[in-house]
Amino acid sequence: MKQPRYENVFVTVGTTKFEELIDKVTEPSVVNELRRMGCRTLNLQIGRGKDPTIAKELFANDIEVKFFDLKSSIADDIRQADLVISHAGAGSCIEVLSAEKPLVVVINENLMDNHQTELAEQLSKEGYLECCTLSTLSQALASSNLGQLKKFPPGSVADFVNFLDVFMGV
Protein backbone atom coordinates (compact mmCIF):
# COMPACT_ATOMS: atom_id res chain seq x y z
CA MET A 1 0.00 0.00 0.00
CA LYS A 2 1.32 3.42 -0.93
CA GLN A 3 2.21 5.64 2.04
CA PRO A 4 0.57 9.07 2.15
CA ARG A 5 2.82 12.05 1.46
CA TYR A 6 2.80 14.98 3.80
CA GLU A 7 4.14 17.72 1.55
CA ASN A 8 2.79 20.68 3.55
CA VAL A 9 3.53 20.46 7.26
CA PHE A 10 2.22 23.11 9.63
CA VAL A 11 3.59 23.47 13.16
CA THR A 12 1.71 25.57 15.72
CA VAL A 13 2.43 26.58 19.29
CA GLY A 14 -0.77 28.64 19.50
CA THR A 15 -0.46 31.89 21.40
CA THR A 16 2.08 30.42 23.80
CA LYS A 17 5.83 30.46 23.96
CA PHE A 18 6.95 26.89 23.20
CA GLU A 19 10.28 27.56 21.51
CA GLU A 20 11.43 24.03 22.34
CA LEU A 21 8.89 22.64 19.86
CA ILE A 22 10.10 24.95 17.10
CA ASP A 23 13.72 24.05 17.91
CA LYS A 24 12.86 20.33 17.85
CA VAL A 25 11.12 20.38 14.44
CA THR A 26 14.18 22.10 12.96
CA GLU A 27 16.64 19.50 14.32
CA PRO A 28 18.22 17.04 11.85
CA SER A 29 16.43 13.93 13.20
CA VAL A 30 12.97 15.47 12.78
CA VAL A 31 13.77 17.26 9.50
CA ASN A 32 15.05 13.99 8.03
CA GLU A 33 11.89 12.20 9.15
CA LEU A 34 9.71 14.95 7.64
CA ARG A 35 11.73 14.69 4.42
CA ARG A 36 11.13 10.91 4.37
CA MET A 37 7.40 11.60 4.79
CA GLY A 38 7.47 13.84 1.69
CA CYS A 39 7.66 17.29 3.31
CA ARG A 40 8.31 20.10 0.82
CA THR A 41 7.05 23.06 2.90
CA LEU A 42 7.44 23.54 6.65
CA ASN A 43 5.28 26.39 7.98
CA LEU A 44 6.05 27.35 11.59
CA GLN A 45 3.71 29.41 13.77
CA ILE A 46 6.05 30.50 16.58
CA GLY A 47 3.57 32.29 18.84
CA ARG A 48 5.26 34.53 21.37
CA GLY A 49 8.65 32.85 20.92
CA LYS A 50 11.77 34.25 19.32
CA ASP A 51 12.46 33.92 15.61
CA PRO A 52 13.95 30.48 15.03
CA THR A 53 17.47 29.86 13.82
CA ILE A 54 17.07 27.96 10.57
CA ALA A 55 20.06 25.94 9.36
CA LYS A 56 19.58 26.44 5.62
CA GLU A 57 22.02 23.63 4.79
CA LEU A 58 19.82 21.19 6.74
CA PHE A 59 16.81 21.99 4.59
CA ALA A 60 18.88 22.19 1.39
CA ASN A 61 16.73 23.10 -1.60
CA ASP A 62 14.05 20.50 -1.06
CA ILE A 63 12.17 21.92 1.96
CA GLU A 64 10.96 25.52 2.08
CA VAL A 65 10.73 26.89 5.63
CA LYS A 66 8.45 29.80 6.54
CA PHE A 67 7.48 31.19 9.92
CA PHE A 68 5.22 33.78 11.53
CA ASP A 69 4.31 34.75 15.07
CA LEU A 70 0.62 35.46 15.61
CA LYS A 71 -2.36 36.25 13.42
CA SER A 72 -6.09 36.40 13.95
CA SER A 73 -6.70 32.92 12.52
CA ILE A 74 -4.61 29.93 11.52
CA ALA A 75 -7.57 28.23 9.84
CA ASP A 76 -6.08 28.71 6.34
CA ASP A 77 -2.72 27.31 7.48
CA ILE A 78 -4.46 24.25 8.89
CA ARG A 79 -6.62 23.84 5.79
CA GLN A 80 -3.55 23.94 3.51
CA ALA A 81 -1.58 21.47 5.63
CA ASP A 82 -1.26 17.77 4.93
CA LEU A 83 -0.02 17.23 8.49
CA VAL A 84 -0.16 19.40 11.61
CA ILE A 85 2.25 19.20 14.53
CA SER A 86 0.88 21.11 17.49
CA HIS A 87 1.25 21.93 21.15
CA ALA A 88 -1.39 20.24 23.29
CA GLY A 89 -3.73 23.22 23.67
CA ALA A 90 -7.37 22.19 23.56
CA GLY A 91 -8.33 24.92 21.07
CA SER A 92 -5.57 24.00 18.63
CA CYS A 93 -6.33 20.29 18.89
CA ILE A 94 -10.02 20.73 18.22
CA GLU A 95 -9.47 23.18 15.37
CA VAL A 96 -7.14 20.73 13.62
CA LEU A 97 -9.29 17.67 14.31
CA SER A 98 -12.39 19.51 13.09
CA ALA A 99 -10.53 20.29 9.85
CA GLU A 100 -9.93 16.51 9.52
CA LYS A 101 -6.15 16.87 9.32
CA PRO A 102 -3.70 14.30 10.70
CA LEU A 103 -2.39 15.66 13.99
CA VAL A 104 0.71 14.97 16.05
CA VAL A 105 0.48 16.63 19.46
CA VAL A 106 3.67 17.38 21.35
CA ILE A 107 3.22 17.74 25.09
CA ASN A 108 5.09 20.55 26.81
CA GLU A 109 6.44 18.72 29.84
CA ASN A 110 7.64 21.99 31.40
CA LEU A 111 4.09 23.13 32.22
CA MET A 112 2.96 22.70 35.82
CA ASP A 113 -0.32 20.83 36.48
CA ASN A 114 -0.48 20.01 32.79
CA HIS A 115 -4.14 19.25 31.99
CA GLN A 116 -3.11 19.32 28.33
CA THR A 117 -1.31 16.01 28.82
CA GLU A 118 -4.48 14.29 29.98
CA LEU A 119 -6.50 15.64 27.07
CA ALA A 120 -3.87 14.75 24.45
CA GLU A 121 -3.34 11.27 25.86
CA GLN A 122 -7.09 10.60 25.93
CA LEU A 123 -7.58 11.80 22.34
CA SER A 124 -4.61 9.65 21.30
CA LYS A 125 -5.98 6.63 23.17
CA GLU A 126 -9.27 7.09 21.31
CA GLY A 127 -7.37 7.10 17.99
CA TYR A 128 -7.90 10.72 16.91
CA LEU A 129 -4.30 11.91 17.05
CA GLU A 130 -0.72 10.86 17.71
CA CYS A 131 0.68 12.09 21.03
CA CYS A 132 4.35 12.41 21.99
CA THR A 133 6.90 14.49 23.87
CA LEU A 134 9.75 16.57 22.50
CA SER A 135 12.18 13.71 23.03
CA THR A 136 9.97 11.22 21.16
CA LEU A 137 8.78 13.40 18.26
CA SER A 138 11.12 11.90 15.68
CA GLN A 139 10.20 8.34 16.69
CA ALA A 140 6.49 9.22 16.75
CA LEU A 141 6.69 10.50 13.18
CA ALA A 142 8.65 7.44 12.09
CA SER A 143 6.40 4.86 13.69
CA SER A 144 2.94 6.40 13.49
CA ASN A 145 0.35 5.41 10.97
CA LEU A 146 -1.29 8.79 10.54
CA GLY A 147 -3.51 7.52 7.75
CA GLN A 148 -5.26 5.24 10.25
CA LEU A 149 -6.33 8.01 12.64
CA LYS A 150 -10.08 8.23 13.22
CA LYS A 151 -12.08 11.25 12.11
CA PHE A 152 -13.13 13.43 15.01
CA PRO A 153 -16.93 13.55 15.23
CA PRO A 154 -18.38 16.86 14.09
CA GLY A 155 -19.97 18.96 16.79
CA SER A 156 -20.26 22.35 18.26
CA VAL A 157 -17.90 24.15 20.57
CA ALA A 158 -20.48 23.67 23.33
CA ASP A 159 -20.30 19.90 22.85
CA PHE A 160 -16.54 20.04 23.22
CA VAL A 161 -16.74 22.21 26.35
CA ASN A 162 -19.14 19.66 27.84
CA PHE A 163 -16.72 16.87 26.89
CA LEU A 164 -13.86 18.74 28.62
CA ASP A 165 -15.98 19.32 31.73
CA VAL A 166 -16.81 15.64 32.00
CA PHE A 167 -13.26 14.62 31.19
CA MET A 168 -11.79 16.97 33.81
CA GLY A 169 -14.43 16.00 36.39
CA VAL A 170 -15.96 19.46 36.62
WOPEQUI-V316308 format. One line per field, one symbol per residue. ss: DSSP state (a for helix, b for strand, c for the rest). phi: phi as a letter, one per 20 degrees, with the letter a starting at -180 (. if undefined). psi: psi as a letter, one per 30 degrees, with the letter a starting at -180 (. if undefined). A space follows every 50 residues. Layout:
BEGIN
ss: ???
phi: ???
psi: ???
END
This chain:
BEGIN
ss: cccccccbbbbbccccccaaaaaaaccaaaaaaaaaccccbbbbbccccc cccccaaaaccccbbbbbccccccaaaaaaccbbbbcccaaaaaaaaacc cbbbbbbcccccccaaaaaaaaaaaccccbbbbaaaaaaaaaaccaaacc ccccccaaaaaaaaaaaacc
phi: .fffddfddddcdmeedcgffffffdegffgfffffeogccddddeleff ffedegffelddcedcbbecbfbdgffffffebcdcfefgffgfffffel dfcdddfefefeleffffffffffgenebecbdgfdggffffdfdffeff ffffaeffffffgfgffeme
psi: kkklkiejkkkkgbgajifeeeeefgleeeeeeeeefgkfkjjkjfbgll kljjjefefbgfkkkllldklfkgeeeeefkfkkkllgkeeeeeeeefgh kkkjkjkjffkkhifeeeeeeeeeefgflkkalefgeeeeeefliffgkl kkkklleeeeeeeeeeefg.
END
